Amino acid sequence: MTGSIRMTRRVLLAGTAIVWAGAAAPPAAKQVVTGPVATYWMSAQTTSGMTMGGGRPSMSSIMGGMRGDNVSRSLLLQLGSTQRPTGPAAAEHLPPSVLGAGPSLPLLTPKPTAAPTVREEPGQPQSYEKPKGRMLIYWGCGERARPGQPMVIDFSKMAAGQIPPEYSRMLQGFQITPAQPPSPTRSTTYGEWPNEKTRTQVPGDGSLIGAHTIRGTYSPQIQFSLAAGQDFLPPVRMTANSQTAAGAFQLGWRPVTGATGYIASTMGSDGGETIVLWSSSEVSSLMFALPDYLRPADVTRLLASKALMPPTQTSCMVPREVAQAAPQSMYQFVAYGGETNLSWPERPADPKVAWNIAWTVKVRYRSATGGILGMEMPGADDEDDGDDQRPGQPPAAKPRKPKGTDILRGLGVPIPGGR
């Protein structure tokens, strides 16, 4: 027994010594990281169909969408630096020639503007008119709307402060991490393109592939190259946009190479004071709460919650209740892409060596299209709507396709000639 006690004591003492030895070990060296001095964001967008501007499609977009020839690409360039300029603030982006936007894209530093003086008058203006109408919100793909839909928002009640708790939850449903691009308020010196002096257009076949150089008086020189997988996303190609015999609308599309997730939405009205919104999200969240670009981490989370459709999905049905509530509707389809993140110099492998970052570059991508719900666009793939006809029976009557001018007029878009 005594021998067993001695043995147990030795084991405990040895274990204690090991624990103390581990506790006394010096902590792992933490690498010192400084910078970046310059931060550069490139937001690359591809659009086709009837793109929305200010809530309504522009007439040039409408005509281009009718012809099926309005694929366009655009860039937003934002350079922020912790340095002050040596002389006048000036910077430029020298893109590869395949971009087709010219040899130099000047990054203009916006002039500071004084905040407008706002006079607040006590009380409510005599001409104030309470808002009227309501909003119906639907969500989810399928021939029929889910139980509990639509959510009804009464504008007059909201103006009186009566906000439904479901609506507040919808606004918070996506929980997107706000983007922090370079800006005049977050940077010592800032430049952007396009700007008031240069608004060169990127052609529809413009490309980002090749060598890029950004240089200026307030930033270290930035040099990097983009490969084929880091180019603009291809345009969205719709394969179906037709109403079924049951009254729902079938939307179909080709897979978008490089996309990480999709979302579709519609906006329409009953021709009066009722606005109708729908999105393909499987959870009750408002599509218009989504920003133009999403971080990869947010895309992963939204795919898991089924707020976004996966990049393998190629069709979605708009419930017939949406079509019944809003005979005049437009749809929008967005394909979110990933990101390209670069930095210089490379991170030292030795944690004892400081990593002094001179610059970082972020390129983010999206592709979007839009159109009139139920009106096929030129160039769309022919695809069966899935309605089977039994032998010996007469063909089923197809719903009359809405005229484009009727729908546009219902959405408040002026039609040339008034017809």
Secondary structure, DSSP 4 states (H G I P E B T S, - for coil): -HHHHHHHHHHHHHHHHHHHHHHHSPPPPPPPEE--SEEEEEEEEEEEES-EETTEE-HHHHHHHHHT---EEEEEEEEEESSPPSSS--EEEE--GGG-S-S-EE-BPPPP-PPPP-PPPSS--TT------EEEEEESSSSSPPTT--EEEEHHHHHTT---HHHHHHHTSS-PPPP----TTT-SEEEEES-SS--PPBPTT----EEEEEEESSS--EEEEE-GGGSPPPPP-EEEEEE-TTS-EEEEE---TTEEEEEEEEEEE-SSSEEEEEES-SSS--GGGS-SS--HHHHHHHHHTTSSB-TT--EEEE-HHHHHH-SEEEEEEEEEEEEEEEEESPPPSSTTS-EE--EEEEEEEEEEEEEETT-PPTTPPP---S----TTSPPPPPPPPPPHHHHHHHTT---GGG-
